[in-house]
Amino acid sequence: MAVRIAFISLSSCNGCQVSFLNIVPWLEEKDFELVACPFIDKKWKGEEVDIAVIEGSISNKEHLELIKKLRSRAHKVLALGTCAVYGGIQGIKRLSKLYEDKFGPREFTPEPVTPRAVTDVVEVDAAVPRCPPPENFIKQALLLLSGLGSREDTKKEREWRFTTVCSQCPRKMVRIDNVRLRIDFNPAELDPNICLLSQGVLCLGPVTMGGCGANCPRSGLPCAGCAGPTLELILVRGTRPIDKISQVLASMSGRSVEEVKRILMETINAYLLHTFTASSDIMLKKPSSRLLDLVR
Amino acid sequence: MSNKKVIIDLTRVEGEGRIIIDVSSEDPKVMLVGPDYRAIEYVMRNQPINRIPLIASRICGICYISHYVASLKETHILTGTVLPPGSLATLEFANMLQHIIDNILHVFVMCSNDLSSLTKRYEEVKVLRRRGMKVFVDLMSIIREAFGSPVHPMLGVIGLIPKIDDILEKIRDQLSRAVARVKELLGEGEEIIMEAVGKSSEYPGSKGWQYLALTPKGYYELSEGNIMVTNEKGEKKEIIADELIAQRKILRYGYIVPPLDGEPYRTGPLARCVLKSLMSLSDIHKNDNSPLLYHMARYIETTRLVEKIEAILSEKQPLQESEAGLTHGVEAPRGTLIHRYTTQTDGKINVAVLTPTAINTPAIERDIRTAIVAQGTRSEHEIKLIAEIVARAYNPCFSCAACIININK
């Protein structure tokens, strides 16, 4: 019998759904049945499904009700993309209390709630972050959740969880003593073959989960952390992004960790360091993250 | 009908575009709202300038290239950066691919149920949708090959955009094959699209429009140009982006200044075809100004862009080098898209994004009302069907509706 999948979209740009559309021909080949997907005009009508795939974060009461109902009707739930796993860009509303503002014609729009990631509200069986997740990661997750996956799929799925963006970046790490630390820079003035952190530019590569192919640093743009934190940051108590980045920057600039940390604390803020993960309980409730100290 | 209000969530993107129709009187009242505010402009404002295009592309996961190009263009203007030869051509080329992909996704996949409803050729439309999906996947793999990822790809950073020749070298064969498949799909779909557009009299549009689009500046017609408006009499005028930008967000229209004292703007493929003289105003009148003509315009535009890409591939008409423009905005698949950034005294960048959805909102509302009145229907199911067909002719997804909401702050 075909594995029944419902795709549900919450607050997001819908890019994960577009990434998901890329595997629709593959789903047909593999005997998956897509019973709901907004882009192909199939709306979920509350029926039981084998796998619910959710993109986007929770932004209002309707999202909350939908997600709870879906959890009770789906055998497995897959949180797809950084918005579903960590709250995404719109999670910034939680830090800035923007969701409390009155907006829109309230009579016809749902009541806003504290922005949350799906993973913080209901139990999920698998979470595939990234903005958006590449198709092969979605395929692996679906194969594993449906029980159709092989040992090889499990291995592949585990492998990318232990990588960082740096592990796929071709730029060479070198020590440049007393390099100027900066957030804004002129891309044309940087060496395209040398690590951006080595050149003093704030890049979130060391603290961001890999698997994206490091497209941003390859093109000259520092990693913005769209895949969410590394497993180390999530699991190890006492670790936080600013410490990790400071260590790397210190070792490559010949400065002390304390000096680098002091400079960073003066120049960066939560919007910069947690652009994609600001509303996630994982970082907000981790005592050592001190995320709220960076809200300014 | 007992219910006085019909509320429709546009199902392509749940809850992001909501239409409220009040049918308690003979003259229905229609309101399109974006119930989900994502605060993207606020996030962009708090980022270093190099990172702004990356965040901007997250406004929409469907028209992400157009947002990226519009944002990059604006950051270039703000920093006084002049692109090296060949890089501007890359942005135009990427935007062309975005338009082809979106038009196929729009007509053959997202609007397939509308094509079925209009033509009653259910099985043929189903086959077309399946083929459309395969062509879409082919084209997405080209974006991945050229720019690293099919969705939210990296087109480059301020002043550092790969040159078109380097991009073409990577994808030439793959692109040639994909272009052939697009042409095949357009050939197969032509009859059904035209038959659907033939129902224009059942879905008439209102009279009195202003068509708004960028007019080509030299070779670049999607990423460069001046904003032009033409009315139904064919009178044209050029307007500057700042004339369209409100000082603060206006409820339901975002930063766009709604033409309250004039006729609503129509932007998108139909406006582009009118302003490039690919469709005549008299033909549009003959078809009752129907919004269904947007599907025909998408067909014409896709055919034209495919021919242009073929010419580039055969090197008969290489993408020419040009100076970076100083005009704001680009053409996105749904219409003219303007990102306008200005520096503030505190060093932060003030961001205003005018999405085509916001520009089209009054037009969508007016056309839904006109079609409901013309069909004289009052059943909730029929009203929903009409509203969906009309709204989706303009726009099948309302991701960027998250930018058309007011903040009382």
Interface residues (C-beta under 8 A of the other chain):
Chain A: I8 S9 L10 S11 S12 C13 N14 G15 C16 Q17 V18 S19 L21 N22 V24 P25 P38 F39 I40 D41 K43 S59 N60 E62 H63 I89 Q90 I92 K93 S96 L98 D101 K102 F103 G104 P105 F108 T109 P110 P112 C131 P132 P134 E135 I183 D184 F185 N186 P187 A188 C212 G213 N215 C216 R218 S219 G220 L221 P222 A224 C226 N269 Y271 L272 T275
Chain B: I7 T11 R12 V13 E14 G15 E16 R18 I20 M31 V33 G34 P35 D36 Y37 R38 A39 I40 Y42 V43 N46 Q47 P48 I49 N50 R51 L54 I55 R58 I59 C60 G61 I62 Y64 L105 V109 M110 S112 N113 R129 M133 K134 F136 V137 M140 F147 G148 S149 P150 V151 H152 P153 M154 L155 G156 V157 I158 G159 L160 P162 L251 R252 C397 S399 A402 I405 N406 I407 N408 K409
